[in-house]
Amino acid sequence: MRHLMSPMDFSVEELDRLLDLAQDIEQNRSRYAHVCDDKRLATLFYEPSTRTRLSFEAAMMNLGGKVLGFSTADSSSAAKGESVADTIRVVSCYADICAMRHPKEGAALVASMASSIPVINAGDGGHQHPTQTLTDLLTIRSLRGEFKGLTIGLCGDLKFGRTVHSLIEALARYEGVRFVLISPEELRIPSYIREDVLDKKHIDYTEVERLEDAIPALDILYMTRVQRERFFNEEDYVRMKDFYILDETKMLLAKKEMLVLHPLPRVNEISVEVDKDPRAAYFRQAQYGVYVRMALILTLLEINV
């Protein structure tokens, strides 16, 4: 039995097989419509979510399976003081696989150690968000063909953005990827990512503050939201929340084939006027999230089609 806590839990070869499966699912959805008819997915979401929770549920239902779970901690026995370990022990009696989101870093790992079913980390605090990373990888590979030689700009909250941390770790394993890290001083990438991933693996990267300076060289622009829930006080959040706004004027500086990605939800960081630009790929990215989660469920349940 395997769990998914981090993108690093899969080798590059396993990641490539997973992405191959996801692309086959996209092209042959009817072939996979009933492969999980007798399976149940538990979604244990201690923190609000729209895309991640609903895409997991859509993924399981697209495979013919059923879904049970809760969408807030207040609607679970966590409100009564039940531990994550006890919750997963009970849920293991009801479901075949579990997706868990929790505000505390490491909560999914604690659950996996007590679980008798596969556990998928659907986001743990500011730490990891591996299925979003899988979604990002599938989007980039499907729309650009390969990772090699791409210059990828990561813009916004690079300090607390778990999607950014996971994506850097995953892409750093592919040859020829270059990063441009675009953030204000206060929201720069954590030192452990800089030192343990980028520097240690001799990855080519630069850190800049102005989006306008970086965007002309980018193949991918990955925008992120400044997350109110990660800030300790409202004053800091208000000061930083509109630091970057991608609009039509900035898009004029970009390559004709550059793609704009965003894990969503967005607030003000991408103007709605950008939505009609063919380079805006963030809603397609959300659709790819369903296919990759279908592939992940099949992989962890060891179902071959």
C-alpha positions in Angstrom: 0.0 0.0 0.0 1.3 3.4 -1.0 0.4 7.0 0.1 1.0 10.3 -1.6 2.4 12.9 0.8 4.7 14.8 -1.6 5.5 14.7 -5.4 8.9 13.3 -4.3 7.1 10.1 -3.3 7.1 9.1 -7.0 10.2 8.7 -9.1 10.5 10.6 -12.4 9.6 7.4 -14.2 6.5 6.9 -12.0 5.5 10.5 -12.5 5.8 10.0 -16.3 3.7 6.9 -16.2 1.1 8.7 -14.1 0.9 11.5 -16.6 0.7 9.1 -19.5 -2.3 7.4 -17.8 -3.9 10.8 -17.2 -3.6 11.7 -20.9 -5.0 8.3 -21.9 -8.0 9.0 -19.5 -8.5 12.4 -21.2 -8.7 10.7 -24.6 -10.6 7.6 -23.7 -13.0 8.6 -20.8 -15.6 5.9 -21.5 -12.9 3.2 -21.1 -12.5 4.2 -17.5 -16.2 4.9 -16.6 -16.8 1.8 -14.4 -13.4 0.6 -13.2 -14.1 1.8 -9.6 -17.7 0.7 -9.4 -17.1 -1.0 -6.1 -14.7 1.6 -4.6 -15.3 4.5 -2.2 -13.2 7.6 -1.7 -13.3 9.5 1.6 -12.7 13.2 1.3 -11.6 14.6 4.7 -11.3 18.3 4.4 -10.5 20.2 7.6 -10.0 23.4 5.6 -12.2 25.1 2.9 -11.7 24.0 -0.7 -13.6 24.1 -3.9 -11.4 22.8 -6.8 -9.4 20.2 -4.9 -12.4 18.6 -3.1 -14.8 18.7 -6.0 -12.1 17.5 -8.5 -11.4 14.5 -6.3 -15.1 13.8 -6.0 -15.6 14.2 -9.8 -12.5 12.0 -10.4 -13.9 9.1 -8.3 -17.4 9.5 -9.8 -16.0 9.5 -13.3 -14.4 6.2 -12.5 -17.8 4.8 -11.3 -16.9 5.0 -7.6 -18.7 6.6 -4.7 -17.7 9.5 -2.3 -18.2 10.1 1.4 -16.6 12.6 3.8 -16.8 16.1 5.2 -15.9 19.6 3.9 -15.1 21.4 7.2 -13.6 20.5 10.5 -16.7 21.8 12.3 -18.8 19.1 10.6 -16.6 16.3 11.8 -15.7 14.8 15.1 -12.6 17.0 15.1 -14.9 19.6 16.6 -15.3 17.2 19.6 -11.5 16.7 19.9 -11.0 13.5 17.9 -7.4 13.1 16.7 -6.5 12.8 13.0 -5.2 9.3 13.7 -8.4 8.1 15.3 -10.5 9.6 12.4 -8.5 7.8 9.7 -8.7 4.5 11.6 -12.5 4.8 11.6 -12.7 6.1 8.0 -10.5 3.1 6.9 -13.5 0.9 7.8 -15.7 2.8 5.4 -13.6 3.7 2.4 -10.9 2.3 0.1 -8.9 5.4 -0.3 -8.8 8.9 1.3 -7.9 12.4 0.3 -7.2 14.7 3.2 -6.7 18.5 3.5 -5.6 19.9 6.8 -4.3 23.3 8.0 -1.5 21.7 10.0 1.7 20.7 8.3 2.3 17.0 8.6 -1.3 16.0 9.4 -1.7 13.9 6.3 1.6 12.1 7.2 0.2 11.3 10.7 -2.9 10.0 9.1 -1.0 7.8 6.7 0.9 6.2 9.6 -2.4 5.1 11.2 -4.3 4.3 8.1 -5.1 0.9 6.5 -6.1 2.5 3.2 -4.0 4.8 0.9 -4.0 8.4 2.0 -3.5 11.3 -0.4 -2.3 14.6 0.9 -4.7 17.2 -0.6 -2.8 20.1 1.1 -1.3 20.4 4.5 -0.9 24.0 5.7 1.9 25.9 3.8 3.9 22.7 3.3 2.8 20.5 0.3 0.0 20.2 -2.2 1.2 17.3 -4.4 -2.0 16.7 -6.4 -1.9 20.4 -7.5 1.7 19.7 -8.6 0.5 16.7 -10.6 -2.1 18.9 -12.2 0.5 21.5 -13.0 2.8 18.9 -14.6 0.0 17.4 -16.7 -1.0 20.9 -17.9 2.5 21.9 -18.9 3.2 18.6 -20.6 -0.1 18.5 -22.4 0.1 22.1 -23.7 3.9 22.4 -24.2 4.9 18.7 -24.9 7.8 18.5 -22.6 9.6 20.2 -19.6 13.1 20.4 -21.0 14.4 23.9 -21.7 11.4 25.7 -20.3 11.8 29.0 -18.3 9.2 29.0 -15.6 8.3 32.2 -13.7 6.7 31.7 -10.3 5.1 35.0 -9.2 3.5 36.2 -5.9 3.5 34.4 -2.6 6.5 32.2 -2.8 7.0 32.0 1.0 3.6 30.4 2.0 2.6 29.0 -1.4 2.6 25.3 -1.0 1.8 24.8 -4.7 5.0 26.6 -5.6 7.1 24.6 -3.2 5.8 21.3 -4.5 6.2 22.4 -8.1 9.8 23.5 -7.7 10.7 20.2 -6.1 9.0 18.2 -8.9 10.3 20.2 -11.9 13.8 20.3 -10.5 14.2 16.7 -11.4 13.7 17.3 -15.1 16.7 18.4 -17.2 17.1 22.0 -18.4 14.3 23.7 -16.4 15.1 27.3 -15.4 13.2 29.2 -12.7 12.5 32.9 -12.3 11.3 33.6 -8.8 9.2 36.8 -8.8 8.2 38.1 -5.3 8.7 41.0 -2.9 11.4 40.6 -0.3 8.8 39.6 2.4 7.4 36.7 0.3 10.6 35.2 -1.1 11.0 31.4 -1.4 11.9 29.7 1.9 15.5 29.0 2.5 15.0 25.3 2.6 13.7 25.3 -1.0 16.5 27.6 -2.1 19.3 25.7 -0.4 18.1 22.1 -0.4 16.5 22.0 -3.8 17.7 24.8 -6.1 21.3 25.3 -4.9 21.9 21.6 -4.0 20.8 20.4 -7.4 22.5 23.3 -9.2 19.3 24.5 -10.8 19.4 27.7 -12.8 17.3 30.3 -11.2 17.1 34.1 -10.6 15.1 36.1 -8.1 13.5 39.4 -9.1 10.9 41.7 -7.7 9.3 43.3 -10.9 7.0 41.1 -13.0 7.6 43.4 -15.9 11.3 42.7 -15.9 10.8 38.9 -15.9 7.8 38.3 -18.2 9.5 38.7 -21.6 11.8 35.6 -21.1 9.1 33.3 -19.7 7.6 30.2 -21.3 5.3 29.6 -18.3 4.0 32.2 -15.9 2.7 30.6 -12.7 0.7 33.3 -10.8 -0.2 32.7 -7.1 -2.6 34.3 -4.7 -1.4 36.2 -1.6 -3.1 34.0 1.0 -4.9 35.9 3.7 -5.1 32.7 5.8 -1.3 32.3 6.0 -0.7 35.8 7.4 -0.4 36.5 11.1 -1.9 40.0 10.9 -4.3 41.8 8.6 -2.0 44.8 8.1 0.7 42.7 6.4 -1.9 41.0 4.2 -3.4 44.2 3.0 0.0 45.7 2.2 1.0 42.7 0.1 -2.2 41.4 -1.5 -2.2 43.6 -4.7 1.6 43.6 -5.1 1.2 41.8 -8.5 -1.6 42.2 -10.9 -1.3 40.6 -14.3 -3.3 42.6 -16.9 -3.4 43.1 -20.7 -0.6 45.6 -20.6 1.8 43.2 -19.0 0.7 40.4 -21.3 1.9 42.5 -24.3 5.4 42.0 -23.0 5.1 38.2 -23.0 5.9 35.7 -25.7 3.1 34.7 -28.0 3.3 31.1 -26.8 3.7 31.8 -23.1 1.1 30.1 -20.9 -0.4 31.6 -17.8 -1.2 29.1 -15.0 -2.8 29.6 -11.6 -3.8 27.0 -9.0 -6.9 29.1 -8.2 -8.8 30.7 -6.5 -7.6 34.1 -7.8 -8.5 37.4 -6.1 -6.9 40.4 -7.8 -3.7 39.0 -9.1 -5.0 38.2 -12.6 -7.3 40.7 -14.2 -10.5 39.2 -15.7 -9.5 40.9 -19.0 -6.7 38.3 -19.3 -9.3 35.4 -19.4 -10.0 35.9 -23.1 -6.3 35.7 -24.0 -5.5 32.3 -25.6 -2.4 32.1 -23.4 -4.6 32.0 -20.2 -4.6 28.3 -19.3 -5.8 28.3 -15.7 -9.3 27.0 -16.3 -8.0 24.3 -18.6 -5.6 23.5 -15.7 -8.6 22.9 -13.4 -9.9 20.3 -15.9 -6.6 18.6 -16.1 -6.8 18.3 -12.3 -9.7 15.8 -12.7 -7.8 13.6 -15.1 -4.6 13.5 -13.0 -6.6 12.7 -9.9 -8.4 9.9 -11.7 -5.0 8.5 -12.7 -3.7 8.8 -9.1 -6.7 7.0 -7.6 -6.2 4.1 -10.1 -2.4 4.0 -9.4 -2.7 3.9 -5.6 -5.6 1.4 -5.7 -3.4 -0.7 -8.1 -6.2 -0.9 -10.7 -5.0 -1.7 -14.2 -7.2 -1.0 -17.1 
